[in-house]
Amino acid sequence: MSASLAILTIGIVPMQEVLPLLTEYIDEDNISHHSLLGKLSREEVMAEYAPEAGEDTILTLLNDNQLAHVSRRKVERDL
């Protein structure tokens, strides 16, 4: 049985930089990447995950290559 790995991220991650580190131990065909916000536009992200006043936030990179503060509570809810 071969090892497999699923990577779950909030925003985007430069997988071309991460994969070489992982493929030393696991075959690339056995690595999958899933992003909660990676395929959403900034507008969609902010409509669903904008923090409310006083709420804890998470800083994440969106697919427009810009950082955004999103609601920690809402991200945890959807993970």
Biopython code that builds the backbone (N, CA, C, O; Angstrom):
import numpy as np
from Bio.PDB.StructureBuilder import StructureBuilder

atoms = [
    (1, "MET", "N", (0.848, -1.181, 0.000)),
    (1, "MET", "CA", (0.000, 0.000, 0.000)),
    (1, "MET", "C", (0.889, 1.238, 0.000)),
    (1, "MET", "O", (1.782, 1.360, 0.838)),
    (2, "SER", "N", (0.654, 2.148, -0.925)),
    (2, "SER", "CA", (1.473, 3.350, -0.994)),
    (2, "SER", "C", (0.860, 4.460, -0.153)),
    (2, "SER", "O", (-0.350, 4.504, 0.070)),
    (3, "ALA", "N", (1.718, 5.345, 0.302)),
    (3, "ALA", "CA", (1.263, 6.471, 1.116)),
    (3, "ALA", "C", (0.555, 7.488, 0.248)),
    (3, "ALA", "O", (0.880, 7.648, -0.929)),
    (4, "SER", "N", (-0.409, 8.174, 0.828)),
    (4, "SER", "CA", (-1.082, 9.259, 0.119)),
    (4, "SER", "C", (-1.199, 10.443, 1.065)),
    (4, "SER", "O", (-1.132, 10.298, 2.286)),
    (5, "LEU", "N", (-1.375, 11.615, 0.472)),
    (5, "LEU", "CA", (-1.425, 12.841, 1.250)),
    (5, "LEU", "C", (-2.422, 13.796, 0.618)),
    (5, "LEU", "O", (-2.382, 14.031, -0.590)),
    (6, "ALA", "N", (-3.310, 14.345, 1.424)),
    (6, "ALA", "CA", (-4.220, 15.403, 0.978)),
    (6, "ALA", "C", (-3.818, 16.676, 1.703)),
    (6, "ALA", "O", (-3.669, 16.689, 2.925)),
    (7, "ILE", "N", (-3.646, 17.737, 0.945)),
    (7, "ILE", "CA", (-3.284, 19.029, 1.510)),
    (7, "ILE", "C", (-4.511, 19.919, 1.433)),
    (7, "ILE", "O", (-5.051, 20.147, 0.350)),
    (8, "LEU", "N", (-4.946, 20.415, 2.558)),
    (8, "LEU", "CA", (-6.103, 21.301, 2.634)),
    (8, "LEU", "C", (-5.610, 22.684, 3.020)),
    (8, "LEU", "O", (-4.998, 22.861, 4.073)),
    (9, "THR", "N", (-5.879, 23.670, 2.158)),
    (9, "THR", "CA", (-5.462, 25.040, 2.441)),
    (9, "THR", "C", (-6.673, 25.961, 2.443)),
    (9, "THR", "O", (-7.731, 25.629, 1.908)),
    (10, "ILE", "N", (-6.495, 27.108, 3.048)),
    (10, "ILE", "CA", (-7.575, 28.092, 3.074)),
    (10, "ILE", "C", (-7.574, 28.869, 1.764)),
    (10, "ILE", "O", (-8.586, 28.909, 1.064)),
    (11, "GLY", "N", (-6.456, 29.480, 1.433)),
    (11, "GLY", "CA", (-6.319, 30.229, 0.189)),
    (11, "GLY", "C", (-5.460, 29.449, -0.789)),
    (11, "GLY", "O", (-5.465, 28.218, -0.791)),
    (12, "ILE", "N", (-4.721, 30.175, -1.621)),
    (12, "ILE", "CA", (-3.868, 29.503, -2.599)),
    (12, "ILE", "C", (-2.477, 29.277, -2.014)),
    (12, "ILE", "O", (-2.034, 29.988, -1.113)),
    (13, "VAL", "N", (-1.813, 28.276, -2.549)),
    (13, "VAL", "CA", (-0.455, 27.926, -2.147)),
    (13, "VAL", "C", (0.310, 27.626, -3.427)),
    (13, "VAL", "O", (-0.215, 26.938, -4.303)),
    (14, "PRO", "N", (1.537, 28.123, -3.560)),
    (14, "PRO", "CA", (2.320, 27.815, -4.764)),
    (14, "PRO", "C", (2.772, 26.352, -4.741)),
    (14, "PRO", "O", (3.869, 26.040, -4.277)),
    (15, "MET", "N", (1.920, 25.469, -5.244)),
    (15, "MET", "CA", (2.196, 24.032, -5.175)),
    (15, "MET", "C", (3.490, 23.653, -5.890)),
    (15, "MET", "O", (4.145, 22.688, -5.496)),
    (16, "GLN", "N", (3.872, 24.391, -6.934)),
    (16, "GLN", "CA", (5.111, 24.081, -7.635)),
    (16, "GLN", "C", (6.319, 24.269, -6.723)),
    (16, "GLN", "O", (7.382, 23.707, -6.986)),
    (17, "GLU", "N", (6.169, 25.052, -5.654)),
    (17, "GLU", "CA", (7.249, 25.222, -4.685)),
    (17, "GLU", "C", (7.161, 24.192, -3.560)),
    (17, "GLU", "O", (8.180, 23.829, -2.972)),
    (18, "VAL", "N", (5.975, 23.729, -3.262)),
    (18, "VAL", "CA", (5.763, 22.782, -2.167)),
    (18, "VAL", "C", (5.998, 21.338, -2.615)),
    (18, "VAL", "O", (6.569, 20.543, -1.869)),
    (19, "LEU", "N", (5.565, 21.002, -3.816)),
    (19, "LEU", "CA", (5.657, 19.613, -4.292)),
    (19, "LEU", "C", (7.061, 19.014, -4.235)),
    (19, "LEU", "O", (7.197, 17.867, -3.811)),
    (20, "PRO", "N", (8.107, 19.729, -4.638)),
    (20, "PRO", "CA", (9.442, 19.112, -4.571)),
    (20, "PRO", "C", (9.829, 18.664, -3.157)),
    (20, "PRO", "O", (10.558, 17.685, -2.994)),
    (21, "LEU", "N", (9.354, 19.361, -2.162)),
    (21, "LEU", "CA", (9.649, 18.968, -0.784)),
    (21, "LEU", "C", (8.921, 17.689, -0.402)),
    (21, "LEU", "O", (9.441, 16.870, 0.356)),
    (22, "LEU", "N", (7.720, 17.524, -0.931)),
    (22, "LEU", "CA", (6.898, 16.368, -0.575)),
    (22, "LEU", "C", (7.214, 15.128, -1.395)),
    (22, "LEU", "O", (7.120, 14.006, -0.896)),
    (23, "THR", "N", (7.589, 15.329, -2.656)),
    (23, "THR", "CA", (7.792, 14.175, -3.538)),
    (23, "THR", "C", (9.059, 13.393, -3.204)),
    (23, "THR", "O", (9.306, 12.340, -3.791)),
    (24, "GLU", "N", (9.852, 13.889, -2.281)),
    (24, "GLU", "CA", (10.971, 13.089, -1.785)),
    (24, "GLU", "C", (10.451, 11.882, -1.008)),
    (24, "GLU", "O", (11.143, 10.872, -0.881)),
    (25, "TYR", "N", (9.235, 11.993, -0.492)),
    (25, "TYR", "CA", (8.679, 10.974, 0.396)),
    (25, "TYR", "C", (7.420, 10.294, -0.146)),
    (25, "TYR", "O", (7.132, 9.146, 0.191)),
    (26, "ILE", "N", (6.673, 11.014, -0.989)),
    (26, "ILE", "CA", (5.406, 10.496, -1.504)),
    (26, "ILE", "C", (5.347, 10.758, -3.002)),
    (26, "ILE", "O", (5.693, 11.848, -3.458)),
    (27, "ASP", "N", (4.913, 9.772, -3.763)),
    (27, "ASP", "CA", (4.764, 9.934, -5.205)),
    (27, "ASP", "C", (3.756, 11.049, -5.495)),
    (27, "ASP", "O", (2.705, 11.126, -4.858)),
    (28, "GLU", "N", (4.083, 11.904, -6.453)),
    (28, "GLU", "CA", (3.225, 13.052, -6.779)),
    (28, "GLU", "C", (1.797, 12.641, -7.132)),
    (28, "GLU", "O", (0.857, 13.388, -6.860)),
    (29, "ASP", "N", (1.623, 11.470, -7.730)),
    (29, "ASP", "CA", (0.283, 10.988, -8.076)),
    (29, "ASP", "C", (-0.571, 10.719, -6.841)),
    (29, "ASP", "O", (-1.795, 10.622, -6.937)),
    (30, "ASN", "N", (0.067, 10.600, -5.696)),
    (30, "ASN", "CA", (-0.645, 10.316, -4.450)),
    (30, "ASN", "C", (-0.827, 11.553, -3.577)),
    (30, "ASN", "O", (-1.192, 11.444, -2.406)),
    (31, "ILE", "N", (-0.574, 12.722, -4.146)),
    (31, "ILE", "CA", (-0.744, 13.979, -3.414)),
    (31, "ILE", "C", (-1.882, 14.759, -4.057)),
    (31, "ILE", "O", (-1.871, 15.006, -5.263)),
    (32, "SER", "N", (-2.858, 15.144, -3.251)),
    (32, "SER", "CA", (-3.950, 15.978, -3.767)),
    (32, "SER", "C", (-4.016, 17.265, -2.952)),
    (32, "SER", "O", (-3.713, 17.280, -1.758)),
    (33, "HIS", "N", (-4.413, 18.330, -3.614)),
    (33, "HIS", "CA", (-4.506, 19.640, -2.968)),
    (33, "HIS", "C", (-5.929, 20.149, -3.096)),
    (33, "HIS", "O", (-6.510, 20.135, -4.181)),
    (34, "HIS", "N", (-6.483, 20.597, -1.986)),
    (34, "HIS", "CA", (-7.835, 21.138, -1.951)),
    (34, "HIS", "C", (-7.780, 22.490, -1.250)),
    (34, "HIS", "O", (-7.198, 22.612, -0.172)),
    (35, "SER", "N", (-8.383, 23.501, -1.860)),
    (35, "SER", "CA", (-8.368, 24.852, -1.310)),
    (35, "SER", "C", (-9.795, 25.328, -1.080)),
    (35, "SER", "O", (-10.627, 25.280, -1.986)),
    (36, "LEU", "N", (-10.071, 25.785, 0.127)),
    (36, "LEU", "CA", (-11.408, 26.275, 0.451)),
    (36, "LEU", "C", (-11.768, 27.505, -0.383)),
    (36, "LEU", "O", (-12.875, 27.589, -0.916)),
    (37, "LEU", "N", (-10.850, 28.451, -0.497)),
    (37, "LEU", "CA", (-11.151, 29.724, -1.155)),
    (37, "LEU", "C", (-10.436, 29.907, -2.494)),
    (37, "LEU", "O", (-10.661, 30.905, -3.179)),
    (38, "GLY", "N", (-9.590, 28.969, -2.871)),
    (38, "GLY", "CA", (-8.709, 29.140, -4.024)),
    (38, "GLY", "C", (-9.379, 29.392, -5.358)),
    (38, "GLY", "O", (-8.788, 30.039, -6.222)),
    (39, "LYS", "N", (-10.590, 28.904, -5.554)),
    (39, "LYS", "CA", (-11.264, 29.085, -6.849)),
    (39, "LYS", "C", (-12.278, 30.217, -6.831)),
    (39, "LYS", "O", (-12.935, 30.480, -7.839)),
    (40, "LEU", "N", (-12.409, 30.884, -5.700)),
    (40, "LEU", "CA", (-13.384, 31.973, -5.585)),
    (40, "LEU", "C", (-12.737, 33.311, -5.908)),
    (40, "LEU", "O", (-11.552, 33.513, -5.643)),
    (41, "SER", "N", (-13.507, 34.215, -6.477)),
    (41, "SER", "CA", (-13.013, 35.570, -6.711)),
    (41, "SER", "C", (-12.931, 36.297, -5.373)),
    (41, "SER", "O", (-13.544, 35.873, -4.393)),
    (42, "ARG", "N", (-12.184, 37.377, -5.334)),
    (42, "ARG", "CA", (-12.097, 38.189, -4.114)),
    (42, "ARG", "C", (-13.493, 38.618, -3.666)),
    (42, "ARG", "O", (-13.790, 38.600, -2.472)),
    (43, "GLU", "N", (-14.341, 39.000, -4.598)),
    (43, "GLU", "CA", (-15.692, 39.449, -4.257)),
    (43, "GLU", "C", (-16.498, 38.326, -3.609)),
    (43, "GLU", "O", (-17.214, 38.548, -2.632)),
    (44, "GLU", "N", (-16.374, 37.119, -4.162)),
    (44, "GLU", "CA", (-17.084, 35.970, -3.586)),
    (44, "GLU", "C", (-16.564, 35.647, -2.187)),
    (44, "GLU", "O", (-17.342, 35.358, -1.277)),
    (45, "VAL", "N", (-15.245, 35.697, -2.026)),
    (45, "VAL", "CA", (-14.650, 35.423, -0.712)),
    (45, "VAL", "C", (-15.157, 36.421, 0.315)),
    (45, "VAL", "O", (-15.572, 36.035, 1.408)),
    (46, "MET", "N", (-15.124, 37.696, -0.028)),
    (46, "MET", "CA", (-15.521, 38.710, 0.945)),
    (46, "MET", "C", (-17.020, 38.665, 1.222)),
    (46, "MET", "O", (-17.449, 39.001, 2.325)),
    (47, "ALA", "N", (-17.813, 38.262, 0.256)),
    (47, "ALA", "CA", (-19.254, 38.137, 0.485)),
    (47, "ALA", "C", (-19.552, 37.021, 1.484)),
    (47, "ALA", "O", (-20.471, 37.142, 2.293)),
    (48, "GLU", "N", (-18.779, 35.933, 1.432)),
    (48, "GLU", "CA", (-19.021, 34.775, 2.305)),
    (48, "GLU", "C", (-18.187, 34.766, 3.575)),
    (48, "GLU", "O", (-18.630, 34.244, 4.598)),
    (49, "TYR", "N", (-16.976, 35.339, 3.529)),
    (49, "TYR", "CA", (-16.023, 35.149, 4.622)),
    (49, "TYR", "C", (-15.510, 36.442, 5.251)),
    (49, "TYR", "O", (-14.565, 36.404, 6.038)),
    (50, "ALA", "N", (-16.100, 37.566, 4.926)),
    (50, "ALA", "CA", (-15.656, 38.824, 5.530)),
    (50, "ALA", "C", (-15.846, 38.763, 7.043)),
    (50, "ALA", "O", (-16.886, 38.308, 7.519)),
    (51, "PRO", "N", (-14.849, 39.217, 7.800)),
    (51, "PRO", "CA", (-14.983, 39.195, 9.256)),
    (51, "PRO", "C", (-15.940, 40.279, 9.736)),
    (51, "PRO", "O", (-16.048, 41.351, 9.140)),
    (52, "GLU", "N", (-16.625, 39.973, 10.824)),
    (52, "GLU", "CA", (-17.478, 40.961, 11.472)),
    (52, "GLU", "C", (-16.641, 41.690, 12.515)),
    (52, "GLU", "O", (-15.577, 41.207, 12.902)),
    (53, "ALA", "N", (-17.103, 42.832, 12.967)),
    (53, "ALA", "CA", (-16.360, 43.641, 13.939)),
    (53, "ALA", "C", (-15.992, 42.808, 15.163)),
    (53, "ALA", "O", (-16.840, 42.136, 15.750)),
    (54, "GLY", "N", (-14.716, 42.863, 15.539)),
    (54, "GLY", "CA", (-14.245, 42.168, 16.724)),
    (54, "GLY", "C", (-13.971, 40.685, 16.548)),
    (54, "GLY", "O", (-13.541, 40.018, 17.489)),
    (55, "GLU", "N", (-14.211, 40.169, 15.369)),
    (55, "GLU", "CA", (-14.037, 38.742, 15.112)),
    (55, "GLU", "C", (-12.565, 38.420, 14.827)),
    (55, "GLU", "O", (-11.856, 39.228, 14.227)),
    (56, "ASP", "N", (-12.110, 37.238, 15.259)),
    (56, "ASP", "CA", (-10.758, 36.780, 14.928)),
    (56, "ASP", "C", (-10.659, 36.563, 13.424)),
    (56, "ASP", "O", (-11.603, 36.100, 12.783)),
    (57, "THR", "N", (-9.494, 36.907, 12.874)),
    (57, "THR", "CA", (-9.303, 36.773, 11.430)),
    (57, "THR", "C", (-8.122, 35.870, 11.116)),
    (57, "THR", "O", (-7.270, 35.594, 11.961)),
    (58, "ILE", "N", (-8.105, 35.423, 9.876)),
    (58, "ILE", "CA", (-6.993, 34.662, 9.315)),
    (58, "ILE", "C", (-6.545, 35.414, 8.068)),
    (58, "ILE", "O", (-7.367, 35.822, 7.249)),
    (59, "LEU", "N", (-5.242, 35.591, 7.934)),
    (59, "LEU", "CA", (-4.687, 36.228, 6.748)),
    (59, "LEU", "C", (-4.381, 35.135, 5.730)),
    (59, "LEU", "O", (-3.674, 34.175, 6.035)),
    (60, "THR", "N", (-4.917, 35.286, 4.521)),
    (60, "THR", "CA", (-4.718, 34.251, 3.501)),
    (60, "THR", "C", (-4.489, 34.888, 2.133)),
    (60, "THR", "O", (-4.881, 36.029, 1.888)),
    (61, "LEU", "N", (-3.857, 34.141, 1.263)),
    (61, "LEU", "CA", (-3.582, 34.597, -0.098)),
    (61, "LEU", "C", (-4.706, 34.130, -1.013)),
    (61, "LEU", "O", (-5.016, 32.940, -1.072)),
    (62, "LEU", "N", (-5.312, 35.075, -1.725)),
    (62, "LEU", "CA", (-6.405, 34.747, -2.641)),
    (62, "LEU", "C", (-5.871, 34.561, -4.055)),
    (62, "LEU", "O", (-4.696, 34.815, -4.321)),
    (63, "ASN", "N", (-6.746, 34.114, -4.968)),
    (63, "ASN", "CA", (-6.282, 33.804, -6.324)),
    (63, "ASN", "C", (-5.927, 35.028, -7.156)),
    (63, "ASN", "O", (-5.447, 34.893, -8.282)),
    (64, "ASP", "N", (-6.158, 36.231, -6.612)),
    (64, "ASP", "CA", (-5.675, 37.440, -7.288)),
    (64, "ASP", "C", (-4.272, 37.812, -6.797)),
    (64, "ASP", "O", (-3.762, 38.891, -7.099)),
    (65, "ASN", "N", (-3.655, 36.895, -6.032)),
    (65, "ASN", "CA", (-2.314, 37.067, -5.456)),
    (65, "ASN", "C", (-2.222, 38.219, -4.472)),
    (65, "ASN", "O", (-1.148, 38.789, -4.275)),
    (66, "GLN", "N", (-3.328, 38.559, -3.862)),
    (66, "GLN", "CA", (-3.375, 39.587, -2.823)),
    (66, "GLN", "C", (-3.830, 38.936, -1.517)),
    (66, "GLN", "O", (-4.610, 37.984, -1.517)),
    (67, "LEU", "N", (-3.328, 39.468, -0.412)),
    (67, "LEU", "CA", (-3.719, 38.957, 0.900)),
    (67, "LEU", "C", (-5.075, 39.507, 1.307)),
    (67, "LEU", "O", (-5.469, 40.600, 0.899)),
    (68, "ALA", "N", (-5.780, 38.732, 2.115)),
    (68, "ALA", "CA", (-7.081, 39.172, 2.627)),
    (68, "ALA", "C", (-7.267, 38.620, 4.037)),
    (68, "ALA", "O", (-6.829, 37.512, 4.346)),
    (69, "HIS", "N", (-7.916, 39.400, 4.876)),
    (69, "HIS", "CA", (-8.316, 38.943, 6.204)),
    (69, "HIS", "C", (-9.709, 38.351, 6.073)),
    (69, "HIS", "O", (-10.628, 39.004, 5.578)),
    (70, "VAL", "N", (-9.859, 37.109, 6.519)),
    (70, "VAL", "CA", (-11.160, 36.446, 6.476)),
    (70, "VAL", "C", (-11.533, 35.999, 7.890)),
    (70, "VAL", "O", (-10.680, 35.901, 8.772)),
    (71, "SER", "N", (-12.798, 35.737, 8.081)),
    (71, "SER", "CA", (-13.318, 35.333, 9.381)),
    (71, "SER", "C", (-12.844, 33.930, 9.756)),
    (71, "SER", "O", (-13.093, 32.965, 9.032)),
    (72, "ARG", "N", (-12.171, 33.832, 10.875)),
    (72, "ARG", "CA", (-11.722, 32.517, 11.346)),
    (72, "ARG", "C", (-12.923, 31.605, 11.607)),
    (72, "ARG", "O", (-12.898, 30.429, 11.246)),
    (73, "ARG", "N", (-13.953, 32.132, 12.221)),
    (73, "ARG", "CA", (-15.151, 31.353, 12.552)),
    (73, "ARG", "C", (-15.795, 30.783, 11.289)),
    (73, "ARG", "O", (-16.179, 29.614, 11.261)),
    (74, "LYS", "N", (-15.913, 31.603, 10.251)),
    (74, "LYS", "CA", (-16.560, 31.157, 9.017)),
    (74, "LYS", "C", (-15.709, 30.125, 8.278)),
    (74, "LYS", "O", (-16.241, 29.182, 7.692)),
    (75, "VAL", "N", (-14.398, 30.303, 8.305)),
    (75, "VAL", "CA", (-13.504, 29.324, 7.685)),
    (75, "VAL", "C", (-13.607, 27.993, 8.421)),
    (75, "VAL", "O", (-13.740, 26.945, 7.789)),
    (76, "GLU", "N", (-13.546, 28.023, 9.749)),
    (76, "GLU", "CA", (-13.658, 26.785, 10.531)),
    (76, "GLU", "C", (-15.000, 26.099, 10.293)),
    (76, "GLU", "O", (-15.074, 24.871, 10.240)),
    (77, "ARG", "N", (-16.043, 26.882, 10.152)),
    (77, "ARG", "CA", (-17.380, 26.332, 9.887)),
    (77, "ARG", "C", (-17.387, 25.527, 8.590)),
    (77, "ARG", "O", (-18.013, 24.470, 8.519)),
    (78, "ASP", "N", (-16.696, 26.021, 7.572)),
    (78, "ASP", "CA", (-16.755, 25.401, 6.254)),
    (78, "ASP", "C", (-15.663, 24.369, 5.992)),
    (78, "ASP", "O", (-15.716, 23.648, 4.995)),
    (79, "LEU", "N", (-14.688, 24.296, 6.868)),
    (79, "LEU", "CA", (-13.683, 23.239, 6.712)),
    (79, "LEU", "C", (-14.278, 21.970, 7.224)),
    (79, "LEU", "O", (-13.624, 20.927, 7.201)),
]
sb = StructureBuilder()
sb.init_structure("model")
sb.init_model(0)
sb.init_chain("A")
sb.init_seg("    ")
for serial, (resi, resn, name, xyz) in enumerate(atoms, 1):
    if name == "N":
        sb.init_residue(resn, " ", resi, " ")
    sb.init_atom(name, np.array(xyz, "f"), 0.0, 1.0, " ", f" {name:<3s}", serial, name[0])
structure = sb.get_structure()
